[in-house]
């Protein structure tokens, strides 16, 4: 999967697609289902990269972005089924960015704010820092001030 990400970054989308297909087949054939969320996340990244090969407003570009959206959702669902919060986080960050690009910033904020409750804002882990930075940027863009970590319900209700 990491090799496919490097190939995408290098613009070699065909080889990245082959690597992802091989990784998915390996996972499913050998019962290594833990890595499937990452395969689907990177498939979404690949679809986004493929969309850039088309005119931004074209039907082909939108089809690729819809594929990216579906891949990110699949990654999140599989991650949640496995209880893999960090894998869900990685796909959710990408989905949140895509939603924002589509002008659906409130949905992106909602998605990320729900995740933020599971993580410590003071963490030094890169993906967690990205979550909080992106959430803050989206809130500022939207003009919202959503509480990221509200007090425990027991403190609110007394």
URLIN-V218557 format. One record per residue. N is the residue number from 1. RES is the residue in one letter. PHI is phi in whole degrees, -180 to 180 (NA if undefined). PSI is psi in whole degrees, 0 to 359 (* if undefined). BURIAL is I if it has 9 or more other ideal C-beta (glycine too) atoms within 8 Angstrom, else O. Layout:
# URLIN-V218557
n=N res=RES phi=PHI psi=PSI burial=BURIAL
n=N res=RES phi=PHI psi=PSI burial=BURIAL
This chain:
# URLIN-V218557
n=1 res=X phi=NA psi=318 burial=I
n=2 res=X phi=-64 psi=323 burial=O
n=3 res=X phi=-63 psi=318 burial=O
n=4 res=X phi=-63 psi=321 burial=I
n=5 res=X phi=-62 psi=319 burial=I
n=6 res=X phi=-66 psi=321 burial=O
n=7 res=X phi=-66 psi=322 burial=I
n=8 res=X phi=-63 psi=313 burial=I
n=9 res=X phi=-60 psi=329 burial=O
n=10 res=X phi=-86 psi=354 burial=O
n=11 res=X phi=87 psi=6 burial=O
n=12 res=X phi=-92 psi=74 burial=O
n=13 res=X phi=-70 psi=326 burial=I
n=14 res=X phi=-65 psi=314 burial=O
n=15 res=X phi=-66 psi=323 burial=O
n=16 res=X phi=-61 psi=318 burial=I
n=17 res=X phi=-62 psi=319 burial=I
n=18 res=X phi=-63 psi=314 burial=O
n=19 res=X phi=-60 psi=318 burial=I
n=20 res=X phi=-67 psi=321 burial=I
n=21 res=X phi=-63 psi=317 burial=O
n=22 res=X phi=-65 psi=319 burial=O
n=23 res=X phi=-64 psi=317 burial=I
n=24 res=X phi=-65 psi=316 burial=I
n=25 res=X phi=-61 psi=317 burial=O
n=26 res=X phi=-60 psi=312 burial=I
n=27 res=X phi=-59 psi=313 burial=I
n=28 res=X phi=-72 psi=323 burial=I
n=29 res=X phi=-69 psi=322 burial=O
n=30 res=X phi=-102 psi=6 burial=O
n=31 res=X phi=70 psi=20 burial=O
n=32 res=X phi=-88 psi=62 burial=O
n=33 res=X phi=-73 psi=345 burial=I
n=34 res=X phi=-59 psi=327 burial=O
n=35 res=X phi=-87 psi=352 burial=I
n=36 res=X phi=-59 psi=321 burial=I
n=37 res=X phi=-58 psi=323 burial=I
n=38 res=X phi=-69 psi=322 burial=I
n=39 res=X phi=-61 psi=314 burial=I
n=40 res=X phi=-67 psi=324 burial=I
n=41 res=X phi=-62 psi=314 burial=I
n=42 res=X phi=-73 psi=330 burial=I
n=43 res=X phi=-61 psi=321 burial=I
n=44 res=X phi=-64 psi=318 burial=I
n=45 res=X phi=-62 psi=319 burial=I
n=46 res=X phi=-63 psi=315 burial=I
n=47 res=X phi=-62 psi=321 burial=I
n=48 res=X phi=-62 psi=316 burial=I
n=49 res=X phi=-63 psi=320 burial=I
n=50 res=X phi=-65 psi=328 burial=I
n=51 res=X phi=-65 psi=331 burial=I
n=52 res=X phi=-71 psi=346 burial=O
n=53 res=X phi=-78 psi=354 burial=O
n=54 res=X phi=-116 psi=162 burial=I
n=55 res=X phi=-58 psi=132 burial=O
n=56 res=X phi=-53 psi=326 burial=O
n=57 res=X phi=-94 psi=4 burial=O
n=58 res=X phi=-76 psi=159 burial=O
n=59 res=X phi=-64 psi=323 burial=O
n=60 res=X phi=-64 psi=319 burial=I
n=61 res=X phi=-65 psi=316 burial=I
n=62 res=X phi=-64 psi=322 burial=I
n=63 res=X phi=-62 psi=317 burial=O
n=64 res=X phi=-66 psi=320 burial=I
n=65 res=X phi=-68 psi=324 burial=I
n=66 res=X phi=-65 psi=323 burial=O
n=67 res=X phi=-64 psi=317 burial=I
n=68 res=X phi=-59 psi=314 burial=I
n=69 res=X phi=-56 psi=311 burial=I
n=70 res=X phi=-64 psi=321 burial=I
n=71 res=X phi=-65 psi=316 burial=I
n=72 res=X phi=-63 psi=318 burial=I
n=73 res=X phi=-63 psi=317 burial=I
n=74 res=X phi=-62 psi=317 burial=I
n=75 res=X phi=-60 psi=315 burial=I
n=76 res=X phi=-64 psi=315 burial=I
n=77 res=X phi=-62 psi=314 burial=O
n=78 res=X phi=-64 psi=320 burial=I
n=79 res=X phi=-62 psi=315 burial=I
n=80 res=X phi=-65 psi=320 burial=I
n=81 res=X phi=-59 psi=326 burial=O
n=82 res=X phi=-90 psi=353 burial=I
n=83 res=X phi=71 psi=24 burial=O
n=84 res=X phi=-94 psi=84 burial=I
n=85 res=X phi=-63 psi=322 burial=I
n=86 res=X phi=-68 psi=323 burial=O
n=87 res=X phi=-69 psi=321 burial=I
n=88 res=X phi=-63 psi=321 burial=I
n=89 res=X phi=-60 psi=312 burial=I
n=90 res=X phi=-61 psi=316 burial=I
n=91 res=X phi=-71 psi=324 burial=I
n=92 res=X phi=-66 psi=324 burial=I
n=93 res=X phi=-61 psi=315 burial=I
n=94 res=X phi=-67 psi=320 burial=I
n=95 res=X phi=-66 psi=320 burial=I
n=96 res=X phi=-61 psi=318 burial=I
n=97 res=X phi=-64 psi=318 burial=I
n=98 res=X phi=-65 psi=316 burial=I
n=99 res=X phi=-58 psi=317 burial=I
n=100 res=X phi=-61 psi=316 burial=I
n=101 res=X phi=-60 psi=329 burial=O
n=102 res=X phi=-84 psi=3 burial=O
n=103 res=X phi=81 psi=17 burial=O
n=104 res=X phi=-108 psi=48 burial=O
n=105 res=X phi=-59 psi=318 burial=I
n=106 res=X phi=-58 psi=323 burial=O
n=107 res=X phi=-68 psi=321 burial=O
n=108 res=X phi=-63 psi=317 burial=I
n=109 res=X phi=-62 psi=315 burial=I
n=110 res=X phi=-61 psi=314 burial=O
n=111 res=X phi=-58 psi=312 burial=I
n=112 res=X phi=-75 psi=325 burial=I
n=113 res=X phi=-64 psi=322 burial=I
n=114 res=X phi=-63 psi=321 burial=O
n=115 res=X phi=-69 psi=324 burial=I
n=116 res=X phi=-59 psi=331 burial=I
n=117 res=X phi=-62 psi=337 burial=I
n=118 res=X phi=-89 psi=357 burial=O
n=119 res=X phi=-130 psi=157 burial=I
n=120 res=X phi=-89 psi=123 burial=O
n=121 res=X phi=-61 psi=339 burial=O
n=122 res=X phi=-92 psi=4 burial=O
n=123 res=X phi=-60 psi=149 burial=O
n=124 res=X phi=-100 psi=3 burial=O
n=125 res=X phi=-70 psi=129 burial=O
n=126 res=X phi=-55 psi=312 burial=O
n=127 res=X phi=-64 psi=324 burial=I
n=128 res=X phi=-71 psi=320 burial=I
n=129 res=X phi=-63 psi=321 burial=I
n=130 res=X phi=-63 psi=318 burial=I
n=131 res=X phi=-55 psi=307 burial=I
n=132 res=X phi=-70 psi=324 burial=I
n=133 res=X phi=-66 psi=317 burial=O
n=134 res=X phi=-66 psi=317 burial=I
n=135 res=X phi=-60 psi=314 burial=I
n=136 res=X phi=-62 psi=315 burial=O
n=137 res=X phi=-62 psi=318 burial=O
n=138 res=X phi=-67 psi=320 burial=I
n=139 res=X phi=-63 psi=317 burial=I
n=140 res=X phi=-65 psi=320 burial=O
n=141 res=X phi=-63 psi=321 burial=O
n=142 res=X phi=-82 psi=344 burial=I
n=143 res=X phi=77 psi=22 burial=O
n=144 res=X phi=-100 psi=156 burial=O
n=145 res=X phi=-131 psi=77 burial=O
n=146 res=X phi=-86 psi=132 burial=O
n=147 res=X phi=-70 psi=122 burial=O
n=148 res=X phi=-74 psi=312 burial=I
n=149 res=X phi=-122 psi=84 burial=O
n=150 res=X phi=-65 psi=159 burial=O
n=151 res=X phi=-64 psi=155 burial=O
n=152 res=X phi=-55 psi=145 burial=O
n=153 res=X phi=-55 psi=324 burial=O
n=154 res=X phi=-63 psi=329 burial=O
n=155 res=X phi=-78 psi=331 burial=O
n=156 res=X phi=-78 psi=318 burial=O
n=157 res=X phi=-90 psi=354 burial=O
n=158 res=X phi=93 psi=* burial=O
